Amino acid sequence: MRTTFLGRRRRPSLAVLTASAVMGAAVALSGSAGSGAATGRTAATPPASTGLPTIVGSAVQGATVAASTGGWSGTTPFTFVYQWQRCDAGGASCADISSATAQTYTPSAADVGHTLTIVVTASNTAGTAQATSAATQAVVATAASAPFSTSPPSVSGTAQQGATLQTTSGSWNGAAPIAFAYRWQRCDPTGAACTPISGATDPTYPPATTDVGATLRVVVTASNSAGATMAVSVQTAAIAAASGPVNTALPAISGSPMVGQKLTADSGAWSGDSPITFSYRWLRCNSGGSSCSTISRATGKTYTLRSRDAGHTLRFRVKATNSAGAATVRSAATGVVASLTRPVSVSPPSISGTARQGDLLTVSRGTWSGSSPIAVAYRWRRCDTAGKHCSTIRNARNSTYRLTLSDVNHRLRVTATASNSRGRTSVTTRPTATIAPGVPQNTAKPTISGTARQGDTLTAATGHWNSSTPVTYLFQWTRCDAGGGSCAPISGHIGVGLNRYTLAAGDVGHRIFVQVKATNSVGSSWVNSALTAVVAAGTPPARTVGAAVPVGSVSLPARLLIDKQKFVPKRISSRSAPLVARFHVIETSGGRPVSGALVYAVGVPFGWLTRAGEVATDGNGWATLTFRPRAALPHKRGTFVVVFVRARKPGENVLGGVSNRKLVSVRIG
């Protein structure tokens, strides 16, 4: 294969394979492989064998042979797959050797008398190809040697009755395969006088009672075709006796000894060898805690008392078991189990809180005896001033109640009804004091009607109030920013009966709400209405001079003229209120209003007012621009802000054509 590299041709390189033979012999294997893909965009070519794989090493059972990949041409890189085959003595009738897919192989007894070959499969992006090596000589057997120990067996685990000991076979040399057999022996405490333990022929052994005080060891016999050899482990420590369960804290029972209630028991505390398992049994005893009998199917850690348990006590029995034995203990007896009883009031419920309209009263649960669980329901009742002739208050069934206008000059009581599985019992509280009038209670917020526009009048309604005595209403009109924040009362607009408010220029861009104060003989309450929409500027004045002409019809020698201007407010008295400027534009030839003229205005000094964008005149010739005072605007009375105003025809230069300019001023303070 030829490979082009930077315009020159060069021969492909050969890969060198090195393999190691068995028993430390090193054999260098060399083979060729295709390399050097062209730097240009040439089509890939599949692998092709240029030299068969070779096998090196001795064809001897137990030795290791290795194979080279052989030589290959084609587009690199290649990947290789190996398969060793067993053939007859003449190198024919070859068959794959299962799992022999590495580049090296160790002949086994099954290969003795046979030859070996290897099939190498080369793959690249263009395809695959195979090449088979020549057969080896027939594999010969080695002389077998009997096993001999290179490290003795060992025993691990706890030397205690009931624990499990584990042995290893140790390390061995000799002809493979080697099989192992185990025999556990019991010895005296010094490790002498050892005798085989009947049936103990597994790698693991659990010491028994007969092993307590003795030491143990294991004899491992290794066998192969050449013979058998024994090796003995070091003896264990003396086997300790197992510790049976011992109770260190009695089981205890928790829960109320009453029919229908659940009792719960714990296992108590125990010492002894782990693991310890537990079994349980509930016992029904006489009232003195003796003459106990087991309760059928009551084998859990909890038990629900039944009617047949009434008049008896109960105990709980725990049996603890481990490898060394078992122990059983009983808990102390419960109290005598009480029968189910209906609720009985021990202390009646009571009402707390101030007896005044609008205040919150609370009734306590009281104390009850009887079978649990006990549920308590409440009914609030309205009575006369003597606490008699009571009637149930509709929907008043909670433990709390807020006093209303209907309760004034009455007294209240609560009927509490306790119920359980055996029945129900009702008791009634003592009456409250006579309910006194309270401050007016709002039941519907005040409202505002009218259009949120400069010059329009808003009207407030008081909303709805509950009061036992006559109520007077005071109104406070309040101004907020457009977001509903930074609210402040409007000076001069507070008073009784002052439920109307005319929107002024200072309200433009703001939202308004009204506060209503309701006052009776007891006291006062304040409630706020909802906010209005953002107040809009007032309606422009009606056209008074002729019909407006479009600005496109105005041409030289006629000019645009700013003949009128109006400011709201007329004087700037606050930085929080906007300044609304209106300018009227006419044409000089006929004095008619002009629509569509572009009007621009800016305050001087420039830092005193915000800038307003250019606005077109409407059908009456008016353009409305809104300024907001800046923080730099002075408060000094008699100071003026000068406003430069310009009117122009769309598309014309600001200094040429029919455009016009004017200076006007606004007083501060």
C-alpha positions as CSV (number, residue, x, y, z in Angstrom):
1,M,0.0,0.0,0.0
2,R,1.2,3.5,-0.8
3,T,0.7,6.5,1.4
4,T,1.0,10.1,0.4
5,F,2.5,12.4,3.1
6,L,3.1,16.1,2.4
7,G,3.4,15.3,-1.3
8,R,6.0,12.5,-0.9
9,R,5.5,8.7,-0.9
10,R,6.6,6.7,2.1
11,R,6.3,3.0,3.0
12,P,3.9,2.0,5.8
13,S,5.5,1.2,9.2
14,L,5.4,-2.1,11.0
15,A,4.0,-2.5,14.5
16,V,6.0,-4.6,16.9
17,L,4.3,-7.0,19.4
18,T,6.0,-8.2,22.5
19,A,4.6,-11.2,24.5
20,S,5.8,-13.0,27.6
21,A,6.2,-16.8,27.8
22,V,5.3,-18.9,30.9
23,M,7.7,-19.2,33.9
24,G,9.3,-15.8,33.2
25,A,10.6,-16.5,29.7
26,A,10.3,-13.4,27.5
27,V,9.6,-13.9,23.8
28,A,9.6,-10.9,21.4
29,L,6.9,-11.2,18.8
30,S,6.9,-9.0,15.7
31,G,4.2,-8.5,13.1
32,S,3.3,-6.0,10.5
33,A,0.2,-3.8,10.5
34,G,-1.0,-1.3,7.9
35,S,-0.5,2.3,8.7
36,G,-0.3,5.7,7.3
37,A,-3.7,6.9,6.1
38,A,-3.4,9.4,3.3
39,T,-3.6,13.0,4.1
40,G,-5.9,13.6,1.2
41,R,-9.5,12.7,1.0
42,T,-9.0,9.1,-0.4
43,A,-11.6,6.3,-0.1
44,A,-11.1,3.9,2.8
45,T,-9.9,0.4,1.8
46,P,-10.7,-2.7,3.9
47,P,-8.0,-4.8,5.7
48,A,-6.0,-7.3,3.6
49,S,-3.5,-9.8,5.1
50,T,0.1,-9.2,4.1
51,G,1.6,-11.6,6.6
52,L,0.0,-14.5,8.6
53,P,-0.1,-14.3,12.4
54,T,2.6,-16.4,14.2
55,I,2.5,-18.3,17.5
56,V,5.6,-18.3,19.8
57,G,6.2,-20.2,23.0
58,S,6.4,-23.9,24.0
59,A,3.4,-26.1,23.2
60,V,3.5,-27.6,26.7
61,Q,0.6,-28.1,29.1
62,G,0.7,-25.3,31.6
63,A,3.0,-23.1,29.5
64,T,1.8,-19.9,27.9
65,V,1.9,-19.2,24.1
66,A,1.3,-15.9,22.4
67,A,0.4,-14.7,18.9
68,S,1.2,-11.7,16.7
69,T,-1.4,-9.9,14.7
70,G,0.3,-10.6,11.4
71,G,0.8,-8.0,8.7
72,W,-2.1,-6.0,7.2
73,S,-2.7,-3.4,4.5
74,G,-5.7,-1.1,4.3
75,T,-6.9,2.1,5.9
76,T,-5.8,2.5,9.5
77,P,-6.5,2.3,12.3
78,F,-7.2,-1.4,12.7
79,T,-8.9,-3.3,15.6
80,F,-8.1,-7.0,16.2
81,V,-10.2,-9.9,17.6
82,Y,-8.5,-13.2,18.5
83,Q,-9.8,-16.8,18.6
84,W,-7.7,-19.8,19.6
85,Q,-8.5,-23.2,18.0
86,R,-7.7,-26.8,18.9
87,C,-6.8,-29.0,15.9
88,D,-5.9,-32.6,15.5
89,A,-2.2,-33.7,15.5
90,G,-1.9,-33.0,11.8
91,G,-3.3,-29.4,12.2
92,A,-6.7,-30.2,10.7
93,S,-10.3,-30.5,12.0
94,C,-9.9,-27.2,14.0
95,A,-12.6,-26.0,16.5
96,D,-12.8,-22.8,18.6
97,I,-11.7,-23.1,22.2
98,S,-14.4,-21.6,24.4
99,S,-13.4,-18.2,26.0
100,A,-9.9,-18.4,24.5
101,T,-10.1,-14.9,22.9
102,A,-7.0,-13.2,24.3
103,Q,-3.6,-12.7,22.5
104,T,-2.1,-15.3,24.8
105,Y,-3.2,-18.8,25.8
106,T,-2.2,-21.5,28.4
107,P,-2.7,-25.0,27.1
108,S,-4.7,-27.3,29.4
109,A,-4.9,-31.1,29.8
110,A,-7.6,-31.1,27.1
111,D,-5.0,-29.8,24.6
112,V,-2.5,-32.6,25.1
113,G,-1.9,-34.4,21.8
114,H,-3.5,-31.6,19.8
115,T,-2.1,-28.7,17.8
116,L,-3.2,-25.0,18.2
117,T,-3.9,-22.2,15.8
118,I,-5.1,-18.7,16.2
119,V,-7.6,-16.8,13.9
120,V,-7.0,-13.0,13.9
121,T,-9.8,-10.8,12.6
122,A,-8.8,-7.3,11.5
123,S,-11.4,-4.5,11.2
124,N,-11.5,-0.9,10.0
125,T,-14.1,1.5,8.8
126,A,-14.2,-0.2,5.4
127,G,-14.7,-3.8,6.5
128,T,-13.1,-6.9,8.1
129,A,-10.8,-9.7,7.1
130,Q,-9.3,-12.8,8.8
131,A,-6.0,-14.5,8.8
132,T,-5.1,-17.9,10.4
133,S,-1.7,-18.8,11.8
134,A,0.2,-22.0,11.1
135,A,-0.5,-24.8,13.6
136,T,1.9,-25.4,16.6
137,Q,3.5,-28.7,17.5
138,A,1.3,-31.1,19.3
139,V,0.9,-30.1,23.0
140,V,2.8,-32.3,25.4
141,A,1.9,-33.0,29.0
142,T,4.2,-32.0,32.0
143,A,5.1,-34.4,34.8
144,A,2.5,-34.0,37.6
145,S,3.6,-33.0,41.2
146,A,1.7,-33.6,44.4
147,P,0.3,-30.4,46.2
148,F,2.6,-28.8,48.8
149,S,1.6,-26.0,51.2
150,T,3.2,-22.6,50.9
151,S,1.1,-20.9,53.6
152,P,-1.1,-22.8,56.2
153,P,-4.8,-22.6,56.5
154,S,-6.2,-20.0,59.0
155,V,-9.4,-19.7,61.0
156,S,-11.3,-16.4,61.5
157,G,-14.4,-15.5,63.6
158,T,-15.3,-15.3,67.3
159,A,-14.3,-18.2,69.5
160,Q,-17.7,-18.4,71.3
161,Q,-20.5,-20.9,71.4
162,G,-23.1,-20.2,68.7
163,A,-20.8,-18.0,66.7
164,T,-19.5,-19.1,63.2
165,L,-15.9,-19.8,62.5
166,Q,-14.5,-19.6,58.9
167,T,-11.4,-21.3,57.5
168,T,-9.3,-20.6,54.4
169,S,-7.5,-23.4,52.5
170,G,-4.1,-21.6,52.6
171,S,-1.7,-21.4,49.6
172,W,-0.6,-24.4,47.6
173,N,1.7,-25.4,44.7
174,G,1.4,-28.5,42.6
175,A,-0.1,-29.8,39.4
176,A,-3.6,-28.4,38.8
177,P,-6.3,-28.9,39.4
178,I,-6.1,-29.2,43.2
179,A,-9.2,-30.2,45.3
180,F,-9.6,-29.4,49.0
181,A,-11.2,-31.3,51.9
182,Y,-11.8,-30.0,55.5
183,R,-11.9,-31.6,58.9
184,W,-12.5,-29.7,62.1
185,Q,-10.8,-31.0,65.3
186,R,-11.5,-30.4,69.0
187,C,-8.3,-30.0,71.1
188,D,-7.6,-29.4,74.8
189,P,-6.9,-25.8,76.0
190,T,-3.2,-26.2,75.1
191,G,-4.0,-27.2,71.5
192,A,-3.1,-30.9,72.1
193,A,-5.1,-34.1,72.3
194,C,-7.0,-33.2,69.1
195,T,-9.9,-35.4,67.8
196,P,-12.1,-35.0,64.7
197,I,-15.5,-33.5,65.3
198,S,-18.2,-35.7,63.8
199,G,-19.8,-34.2,60.7
200,A,-17.7,-31.0,60.7
201,T,-16.3,-31.1,57.2
202,D,-17.3,-27.7,55.8
203,P,-15.2,-24.5,55.6
204,T,-17.4,-23.0,58.3
205,Y,-18.3,-24.4,61.8
206,P,-20.5,-23.1,64.6
207,P,-19.0,-24.1,68.0
208,A,-21.4,-26.1,70.1
209,T,-21.9,-26.6,73.8
210,T,-19.4,-29.5,73.8
211,D,-16.8,-27.2,72.5
212,V,-16.9,-24.8,75.4
213,G,-13.5,-24.6,77.1
214,A,-11.7,-26.5,74.2
215,T,-9.7,-25.0,71.3
216,L,-10.4,-25.8,67.6
217,R,-8.3,-26.3,64.6
218,V,-8.9,-27.4,61.0
219,V,-7.1,-29.9,58.8
220,V,-7.1,-29.1,55.1
221,T,-6.3,-32.0,52.6
222,A,-5.2,-30.9,49.1
223,S,-5.4,-33.5,46.4
224,N,-4.4,-33.7,42.7
225,S,-3.6,-36.4,40.2
226,A,-0.1,-36.9,41.8
227,G,-1.3,-37.4,45.4
228,A,-2.7,-35.7,48.5
229,T,-1.1,-33.5,51.3
230,M,-2.4,-32.2,54.6
231,A,-1.9,-28.8,56.3
232,V,-3.1,-27.8,59.8
233,S,-4.2,-24.4,61.0
234,V,-3.2,-22.8,64.3
235,Q,-5.8,-23.6,67.0
236,T,-8.3,-21.0,68.1
237,A,-8.6,-19.5,71.6
238,A,-10.6,-21.5,74.1
239,I,-14.3,-21.5,73.1
240,A,-16.3,-19.3,75.4
241,A,-19.8,-20.2,76.6
242,A,-22.8,-18.3,75.1
243,S,-24.7,-15.8,77.3
244,G,-28.4,-16.3,77.5
245,P,-30.9,-13.4,77.6
246,V,-31.1,-11.6,81.0
247,N,-33.8,-9.0,81.8
248,T,-32.3,-5.7,83.2
249,A,-35.5,-3.6,83.1
250,L,-39.1,-4.9,83.2
251,P,-41.5,-4.2,80.3
252,A,-43.8,-1.3,81.0
253,I,-47.4,-0.6,79.8
254,S,-48.6,2.9,78.9
255,G,-52.2,4.1,78.2
256,S,-55.4,4.7,80.0
257,P,-57.1,1.5,81.5
258,M,-60.5,2.2,80.1
259,V,-62.6,0.2,77.7
260,G,-61.9,1.4,74.1
261,Q,-58.5,2.8,74.9
262,K,-55.2,1.5,73.4
263,L,-52.5,0.1,75.7
264,T,-48.9,0.0,74.5
265,A,-46.0,-2.1,75.9
266,D,-42.3,-2.0,75.4
267,S,-40.0,-5.0,75.6
268,G,-38.0,-3.8,78.5
269,A,-34.1,-4.0,78.5
270,W,-32.0,-7.1,78.1
271,S,-28.4,-8.3,78.2
272,G,-27.0,-11.4,76.5
273,D,-25.5,-12.5,73.2
274,S,-27.0,-11.0,70.1
275,P,-29.2,-11.4,68.3
276,I,-32.1,-11.6,70.7
277,T,-35.6,-12.1,69.4
278,F,-38.8,-11.4,71.3
279,S,-42.4,-12.7,71.4
280,Y,-45.3,-11.1,73.2
281,R,-48.5,-12.1,75.0
282,W,-51.1,-10.0,76.7
283,L,-52.6,-11.4,79.9
284,R,-56.0,-10.7,81.6
285,C,-55.7,-10.8,85.4
286,N,-58.1,-10.3,88.4
287,S,-58.3,-6.9,90.0
288,G,-55.3,-7.7,92.2
289,G,-53.1,-8.5,89.2
290,S,-53.0,-12.3,89.8
291,S,-54.8,-15.4,88.3
292,C,-53.8,-14.2,84.8
293,S,-54.8,-16.0,81.6
294,T,-53.7,-15.3,78.0
295,I,-55.9,-13.2,75.7
296,S,-56.6,-15.0,72.4
297,R,-54.6,-13.5,69.5
298,A,-53.3,-10.6,71.6
299,T,-49.6,-11.1,70.5
300,G,-48.7,-7.5,69.4
301,K,-47.1,-4.7,71.3
302,T,-50.4,-2.8,71.4
303,Y,-53.8,-3.9,72.7
304,T,-57.2,-2.1,72.6
305,L,-59.3,-2.7,75.7
306,R,-62.6,-4.5,75.2
307,S,-65.8,-4.7,77.3
308,R,-64.8,-8.1,78.7
309,D,-61.6,-6.4,80.2
310,A,-63.7,-4.1,82.4
311,G,-63.1,-4.8,86.1
312,H,-59.8,-6.6,85.3
313,T,-56.1,-5.6,85.2
314,L,-53.8,-6.5,82.3
315,R,-50.2,-7.6,82.2
316,F,-47.7,-8.0,79.3
317,R,-45.4,-11.0,79.0
318,V,-42.1,-10.9,77.0
319,K,-40.1,-14.0,75.9
320,A,-36.5,-13.3,74.9
321,T,-34.6,-15.9,72.9
322,N,-31.0,-16.2,71.6
323,S,-28.6,-19.0,70.7
324,A,-27.9,-19.7,74.4
325,G,-31.5,-20.0,75.6
326,A,-34.6,-18.1,76.5
327,A,-36.1,-16.1,79.4
328,T,-39.6,-14.8,80.1
329,V,-40.7,-11.8,82.3
330,R,-44.0,-10.1,83.0
331,S,-44.8,-6.4,83.3
332,A,-46.5,-4.9,86.3
333,A,-50.3,-4.9,86.2
334,T,-52.3,-2.0,84.9
335,G,-55.0,-0.3,87.0
336,V,-58.4,-1.9,87.0
337,V,-60.0,-1.3,83.6
338,A,-63.0,1.0,83.7
339,S,-66.2,0.4,81.8
340,L,-67.4,2.8,79.1
341,T,-69.3,5.7,80.6
342,R,-71.1,8.7,79.0
343,P,-69.5,12.2,79.6
344,V,-70.0,13.9,82.9
345,S,-69.1,17.5,83.5
346,V,-66.5,17.9,86.2
347,S,-66.2,21.7,85.8
348,P,-68.5,23.6,83.4
349,P,-67.3,25.8,80.5
350,S,-67.1,29.5,81.0
351,I,-67.1,32.6,78.8
352,S,-64.3,35.2,78.8
353,G,-64.0,38.5,77.0
354,T,-65.4,42.0,77.2
355,A,-69.2,42.2,76.9
356,R,-69.3,45.0,74.4
357,Q,-70.5,45.2,70.8
358,G,-67.7,44.4,68.4
359,D,-65.6,42.5,70.9
360,L,-64.7,38.8,70.8
361,L,-66.0,36.3,73.4
362,T,-64.4,32.9,74.0
363,V,-65.9,29.8,75.7
364,S,-63.6,27.3,77.4
365,R,-64.0,23.5,77.0
366,G,-64.6,22.8,80.6
367,T,-63.5,19.5,82.2
368,W,-65.3,16.2,81.5
369,S,-65.0,12.6,82.8
370,G,-66.1,9.5,80.9
371,S,-64.9,7.2,78.2
372,S,-62.6,8.8,75.6
373,P,-62.6,10.2,73.1
374,I,-65.0,13.0,74.1
375,A,-66.0,15.6,71.5
376,V,-67.5,19.0,72.6
377,A,-69.9,21.1,70.5
378,Y,-71.1,24.7,71.3
379,R,-74.3,26.7,70.8
380,W,-74.3,30.4,71.6
381,R,-77.6,31.7,72.9
382,R,-79.0,35.3,73.3
383,C,-80.9,35.9,76.5
384,D,-82.7,38.8,78.2
385,T,-81.1,41.0,80.7
386,A,-81.9,38.4,83.5
387,G,-80.1,35.7,81.5
388,K,-83.3,33.9,80.8
389,H,-85.6,33.3,77.8
390,C,-82.6,32.4,75.6
391,S,-82.8,31.8,71.9
392,T,-80.1,30.1,69.7
393,I,-78.0,32.5,67.6
394,R,-77.9,31.2,64.0
395,N,-74.5,29.8,62.8
396,A,-72.8,30.6,66.1
397,R,-71.2,27.2,66.8
398,N,-67.5,27.9,67.3
399,S,-65.7,28.4,70.6
400,T,-65.4,32.2,69.8
401,Y,-68.1,34.7,68.9
402,R,-67.9,38.4,68.0
403,L,-70.7,40.5,69.5
404,T,-73.0,42.3,67.1
405,L,-75.6,45.1,67.3
406,S,-78.3,42.5,67.9
407,D,-76.6,41.5,71.1
408,V,-76.6,45.0,72.7
409,N,-78.7,45.1,75.9
410,H,-78.8,41.2,76.1
411,R,-76.8,38.6,77.9
412,L,-75.2,35.6,76.3
413,R,-74.8,32.0,77.4
414,V,-73.3,28.9,75.7
415,T,-74.6,25.4,75.8
416,A,-71.8,22.9,75.5
417,T,-72.6,19.3,74.5
418,A,-70.0,16.6,75.2
419,S,-70.4,13.2,73.4
420,N,-68.7,9.8,73.2
421,S,-69.6,6.3,72.2
422,R,-71.9,5.9,75.3
423,G,-74.0,9.1,74.9
424,R,-74.0,12.8,75.3
425,T,-74.3,15.4,78.1
426,S,-75.1,19.1,77.8
427,V,-74.3,21.9,80.3
428,T,-74.9,25.7,80.0
429,T,-72.5,28.4,81.1
430,R,-73.4,31.2,83.4
431,P,-74.6,34.3,81.5
432,T,-72.3,37.1,80.5
433,A,-72.8,40.7,81.7
434,T,-75.3,42.7,79.7
435,I,-73.8,43.6,76.3
436,A,-72.9,47.2,76.2
437,P,-73.0,49.4,73.0
438,G,-69.8,49.7,71.1
439,V,-68.3,52.1,68.6
440,P,-69.9,52.0,65.2
441,Q,-69.1,48.7,63.3
442,N,-68.6,49.0,59.6
443,T,-70.3,46.3,57.5
444,A,-69.8,47.9,54.0
445,K,-66.9,50.2,53.1
446,P,-67.5,53.8,51.9
447,T,-67.7,54.4,48.1
448,I,-66.9,57.3,45.7
449,S,-69.0,58.1,42.7
450,G,-68.1,60.6,39.9
451,T,-65.6,60.9,37.1
452,A,-61.9,61.2,38.0
453,R,-61.3,64.2,35.9
454,Q,-60.1,67.7,36.7
455,G,-63.1,70.0,37.3
456,D,-65.5,67.1,38.0
457,T,-67.1,66.6,41.4
458,L,-66.7,63.3,43.4
459,T,-69.4,62.2,45.9
460,A,-68.7,59.9,48.8
461,A,-71.2,57.5,50.5
462,T,-70.7,56.6,54.1
463,G,-71.0,52.8,53.6
464,H,-73.0,50.8,56.1
465,W,-72.4,50.8,59.9
466,N,-74.0,49.1,62.9
467,S,-74.5,51.2,66.0
468,S,-76.9,51.2,68.9
469,T,-76.9,55.0,69.1
470,P,-77.0,57.8,66.5
471,V,-73.9,58.1,64.3
472,T,-72.3,61.2,62.8
473,Y,-69.9,61.0,59.8
474,L,-66.8,63.0,59.1
475,F,-65.1,62.9,55.7
476,Q,-61.4,63.4,55.0
477,W,-60.4,63.5,51.3
478,T,-56.9,62.1,50.7
479,R,-54.6,62.3,47.6
480,C,-52.1,59.5,46.7
481,D,-49.6,59.1,43.8
482,A,-50.6,57.2,40.7
483,G,-49.5,53.9,42.3
484,G,-51.7,54.4,45.3
485,G,-48.8,55.3,47.6
486,S,-47.4,58.4,49.3
487,C,-50.9,59.4,50.5
488,A,-51.6,62.7,52.3
489,P,-54.8,64.4,53.5
490,I,-56.0,67.2,51.2
491,S,-55.7,70.4,53.2
492,G,-59.1,72.0,53.9
493,H,-61.2,69.1,52.8
494,I,-62.1,67.5,56.1
495,G,-65.4,67.9,58.0
496,V,-68.7,66.5,59.0
497,G,-71.0,66.2,56.0
498,L,-68.2,67.2,53.6
499,N,-69.0,64.3,51.2
500,R,-68.3,66.2,48.0
501,Y,-65.0,67.2,46.4
502,T,-64.2,69.0,43.2
503,L,-61.1,67.8,41.5
504,A,-58.4,70.5,41.0
505,A,-55.3,70.8,38.8
506,G,-53.2,69.5,41.7
507,D,-55.1,66.2,41.6
508,V,-54.2,65.5,37.9
509,G,-52.1,62.4,37.8
510,H,-53.1,61.3,41.3
511,R,-55.6,59.0,42.8
512,I,-58.1,60.0,45.5
513,F,-59.9,58.2,48.3
514,V,-62.0,59.3,51.2
515,Q,-61.7,58.4,54.9
516,V,-64.9,58.1,56.8
517,K,-65.0,58.5,60.6
518,A,-68.2,57.2,62.2
519,T,-68.8,58.5,65.7
520,N,-71.5,57.5,68.3
521,S,-71.9,58.0,72.0
522,V,-69.3,55.3,72.7
523,G,-66.5,56.3,70.4
524,S,-65.3,56.4,66.8
525,S,-64.2,54.1,64.0
526,W,-62.3,55.0,60.7
527,V,-62.7,53.2,57.4
528,N,-61.2,54.0,54.0
529,S,-62.9,53.8,50.6
530,A,-61.3,52.3,47.5
531,L,-59.0,54.5,45.4
532,T,-60.4,56.3,42.3
533,A,-58.8,56.0,38.9
534,V,-55.9,58.3,38.1
535,V,-57.3,61.8,37.7
536,A,-57.2,63.1,34.1
537,A,-56.7,66.7,32.9
538,G,-59.8,68.7,32.3
539,T,-61.6,68.9,28.9
540,P,-60.0,71.5,26.5
541,P,-62.1,74.7,25.9
542,A,-64.5,74.7,23.0
543,R,-63.4,76.2,19.7
544,T,-64.4,79.9,19.3
545,V,-62.8,81.2,16.1
546,G,-63.9,79.7,12.8
547,A,-63.2,76.2,11.7
548,A,-59.7,74.8,12.1
549,V,-57.6,74.4,8.9
550,P,-55.1,71.7,8.5
551,V,-51.5,72.8,8.9
552,G,-50.7,71.5,5.4
553,S,-52.8,74.3,3.9
554,V,-50.8,77.0,5.5
555,S,-48.1,78.4,3.3
556,L,-46.0,81.6,3.0
557,P,-46.5,84.4,3.3
558,A,-48.9,83.2,6.0
559,R,-47.3,82.1,9.2
560,L,-48.2,80.1,12.3
561,L,-48.9,82.2,15.4
562,I,-49.2,81.1,19.1
563,D,-51.9,83.5,20.1
564,K,-53.1,82.1,23.4
565,Q,-51.7,80.1,26.3
566,K,-53.2,78.8,29.6
567,F,-51.4,77.3,32.6
568,V,-53.1,75.1,35.3
569,P,-52.4,76.0,38.0
570,K,-51.9,79.7,37.2
571,R,-49.1,79.8,39.8
572,I,-46.7,77.0,40.8
573,S,-47.2,76.4,44.5
574,S,-46.0,72.8,44.9
575,R,-43.4,70.5,43.4
576,S,-45.8,67.5,43.7
577,A,-48.5,68.9,41.4
578,P,-48.0,68.8,37.6
579,L,-48.1,72.0,35.5
580,V,-50.4,71.7,32.5
581,A,-49.7,74.1,29.7
582,R,-52.2,74.7,26.8
583,F,-51.1,76.6,23.6
584,H,-53.4,77.8,20.8
585,V,-52.1,78.1,17.2
586,I,-53.7,80.1,14.4
587,E,-52.6,81.1,10.9
588,T,-51.9,84.7,10.2
589,S,-53.7,85.1,6.9
590,G,-57.2,84.5,8.3
591,G,-56.8,84.1,12.0
592,R,-58.2,80.6,11.8
593,P,-57.2,77.8,14.3
594,V,-54.7,75.3,12.8
595,S,-54.9,71.5,13.4
596,G,-51.9,69.3,13.1
597,A,-49.3,71.9,13.9
598,L,-46.4,70.6,16.0
599,V,-45.9,72.4,19.3
600,Y,-42.8,72.0,21.5
601,A,-42.2,73.8,24.8
602,V,-39.3,73.8,27.3
603,G,-38.9,75.5,30.7
604,V,-36.0,77.9,31.4
605,P,-33.9,77.4,33.5
606,F,-33.8,73.9,32.1
607,G,-33.4,72.1,35.5
608,W,-36.6,73.5,37.0
609,L,-39.2,71.6,34.9
610,T,-39.3,68.2,33.2
611,R,-39.3,68.3,29.4
612,A,-42.5,67.7,27.4
613,G,-42.6,66.0,24.0
614,E,-43.8,67.6,20.8
615,V,-47.6,67.6,20.6
616,A,-49.8,68.2,17.6
617,T,-52.7,70.7,17.8
618,D,-56.2,69.2,17.9
619,G,-59.3,70.1,15.8
620,N,-59.7,73.4,17.8
621,G,-56.0,74.4,17.4
622,W,-55.0,73.6,21.0
623,A,-52.0,71.6,22.1
624,T,-51.7,70.3,25.7
625,L,-48.3,69.7,27.3
626,T,-47.7,68.5,30.9
627,F,-44.6,69.4,32.9
628,R,-43.6,68.2,36.4
629,P,-41.6,70.5,38.7
630,R,-38.1,69.2,39.5
631,A,-36.4,69.3,42.9
632,A,-34.3,72.3,41.8
633,L,-37.5,74.4,41.4
634,P,-37.2,77.3,44.0
635,H,-40.0,78.1,46.4
636,K,-39.3,81.8,46.5
637,R,-42.4,83.9,45.9
638,G,-42.3,86.2,42.9
639,T,-39.9,84.0,41.0
640,F,-40.8,83.1,37.3
641,V,-40.3,80.1,35.1
642,V,-39.9,81.1,31.5
643,V,-41.3,78.7,28.9
644,F,-40.0,78.8,25.3
645,V,-42.7,77.6,22.9
646,R,-42.3,76.7,19.2
647,A,-45.0,75.8,16.5
648,R,-44.0,74.4,13.2
649,K,-45.3,72.7,10.1
650,P,-44.4,68.9,9.9
651,G,-41.4,68.4,7.6
652,E,-40.2,72.0,7.8
653,N,-37.1,73.4,9.4
654,V,-37.7,74.7,12.9
655,L,-36.2,78.1,11.9
656,G,-37.8,78.4,8.4
657,G,-41.1,78.1,6.6
658,V,-44.2,79.0,8.5
659,S,-42.9,78.2,12.0
660,N,-43.1,80.6,14.9
661,R,-41.6,81.0,18.4
662,K,-42.7,82.6,21.6
663,L,-41.6,83.2,25.2
664,V,-44.2,83.1,28.1
665,S,-43.7,82.9,31.9
666,V,-45.4,81.3,34.9
667,R,-45.2,82.8,38.5
668,I,-43.9,80.7,41.3
669,G,-45.6,80.9,44.7
